[in-house]
Amino acid sequence: MAIKFLESGFDVWIGNNRGSIYSRFNEHLDSENNEASFYDYSFFEMGKFDLPAMINGILNTVSNHKKLTYVG
């Protein structure tokens, strides 16, 4: 679906959730030395903290946009 939106001219941003290989470069938690803290999260935190942070990051990156459409 993301490719169809991209081909139609939309900006497409694909988020990354905690616990994947891409999140190992976290600025505050060390996945190697403190696994308990690194993996101490739930879907609640992902919805309350992570998704709003992703949305704010996108809106701060793309100028002249005040809102976006989320598909998930």
Buried (B, 14 or more C-beta within 10 A) or exposed (E): EEEEEEEEEEEEBEBEEBEEEEBEEEEEBEBEEEEEEBEEBEEEEBEEEBBEEBBEEBEEEEEEEEEEEEEE
